[in-house]
Amino acid sequence: MCEKELGNYRAAETQAALGLSRVPKSAELLWLAGFCAYQQGAMQRAIEWCEQAIHCGEYLHPEQDEARLRLAFRHRPADFEAPFDVLRFAYRRTGQNEKASWAELHYSRAKKVSELLP
């Protein structure tokens, strides 16, 4: 996360990918890698990372216990709206307008759900 804040997106993406070797279903790490890929202009990588993040996050799978048991710092939007946020722009930049509209819809819905959480 620190590399991202410094604008070192390639290093941050690499670190997120390394983190996935320890926590393979981390929506947060998958989203972070996708966000950083997007910032580098690597739209296909951004899409691939964020599509995986959606499938590991709580928005589609609220019953997953792994995420809830985690005690450390969490970037909660990564479990909900953040992957859709990246996808709505990445899909549009690659000419996938239908998918971009889909991501926009789910971004709005996921954001509402995450705002209701403690």
C-alpha positions as a printed Julia matrix, in Angstrom:
118×3 Matrix{Float64}:
   0.0     0.0     0.0
   2.89    2.4     0.71
   4.31    2.0    -2.8
   0.87    2.88   -4.19
   0.72    6.02   -2.07
   4.15    7.02   -3.42
   2.98    6.48   -7.0
   5.25    3.46   -7.51
   2.49    1.48   -9.16
   4.66   -1.23  -10.7
   6.31   -1.99   -7.36
   2.94   -1.93   -5.59
   1.44   -4.34   -8.13
   4.42   -6.66   -7.68
   4.11   -6.53   -3.89
   0.38   -7.24   -4.08
   1.06  -10.24   -6.32
   3.65  -11.51   -3.83
   1.14  -11.07   -1.02
  -1.29  -13.27   -2.92
   1.16  -16.16   -2.5
   0.41  -15.92    1.25
  -3.28  -14.97    1.07
  -4.52  -16.14   -2.34
  -8.16  -15.07   -1.93
  -7.5   -11.53   -0.73
  -9.91   -9.18   -2.46
  -7.83   -6.32   -1.11
  -4.59   -7.49   -2.73
  -6.35   -8.37   -5.98
  -8.0    -4.94   -6.12
  -4.71   -3.21   -5.26
  -2.92   -5.03   -8.08
  -5.75   -4.09  -10.46
  -5.75   -0.45   -9.42
  -1.99   -0.25   -9.88
  -2.15   -1.96  -13.28
  -4.8     0.57  -14.33
  -2.58    3.44  -13.2
   0.18    2.02  -15.41
  -2.15    1.89  -18.41
  -2.26   -1.92  -18.42
  -6.01   -2.25  -18.9
  -6.15   -6.0   -19.52
  -4.14   -6.74  -16.37
  -6.34   -4.32  -14.41
  -9.45   -6.09  -15.65
  -8.1    -9.54  -14.82
  -7.05   -8.56  -11.29
 -10.31   -6.78  -10.49
 -12.51   -9.53  -11.91
 -10.77  -11.91   -9.51
 -11.21   -9.44   -6.64
 -14.96   -9.39   -7.21
 -15.15  -13.15   -6.87
 -13.18  -13.09   -3.61
 -14.91  -10.1    -2.04
 -17.86   -9.95    0.32
 -20.21   -8.2    -2.11
 -20.93  -11.36   -4.09
 -20.08  -13.79   -1.31
 -21.08  -12.36    2.08
 -20.99  -15.83    3.62
 -17.2   -16.13    3.26
 -15.73  -16.5     6.73
 -12.07  -15.96    5.76
 -12.51  -12.22    5.26
 -14.47  -11.75    8.47
 -11.9   -13.56   10.59
  -9.09  -11.25    9.49
  -8.03   -9.04   12.38
  -5.54   -6.73   10.68
  -6.19   -3.47    8.84
  -8.61   -3.82    5.95
  -9.52   -1.56    3.09
 -13.23   -2.44    3.12
 -14.07   -0.93   -0.3
 -11.87   -3.65   -1.85
 -14.48   -6.19   -0.74
 -17.29   -4.16   -2.26
 -17.16   -1.24   -4.7
 -13.43   -0.69   -5.4
 -12.98   -3.47   -8.01
 -16.08   -2.27   -9.86
 -14.71    1.26   -9.73
 -11.58    0.22  -11.61
 -13.55   -1.99  -14.01
 -16.03    0.69  -15.04
 -13.14    2.8   -16.35
 -10.92   -0.03  -17.65
 -13.77   -1.61  -19.62
 -14.64    1.75  -21.15
 -11.02    2.42  -22.12
 -10.92   -0.94  -23.9
 -14.18   -0.32  -25.74
 -16.22   -2.8   -23.7
 -19.07   -0.41  -23.08
 -21.65   -3.02  -22.11
 -19.36   -4.4   -19.45
 -18.56   -0.85  -18.33
 -22.27   -0.2   -17.79
 -22.56   -3.46  -15.85
 -19.59   -2.44  -13.66
 -21.12    1.02  -13.13
 -24.38   -0.53  -11.92
 -22.61   -2.88   -9.52
 -20.3    -0.1    -8.33
 -23.35    1.9    -7.2
 -25.01   -1.11   -5.58
 -21.85   -2.29   -3.82
 -21.15    1.21   -2.51
 -24.62    1.36   -0.96
 -24.11   -2.01    0.71
 -20.7    -1.07    2.09
 -22.07    2.2     3.51
 -24.54    0.19    5.62
 -21.79   -1.83    7.3
 -20.31   -0.91   10.69
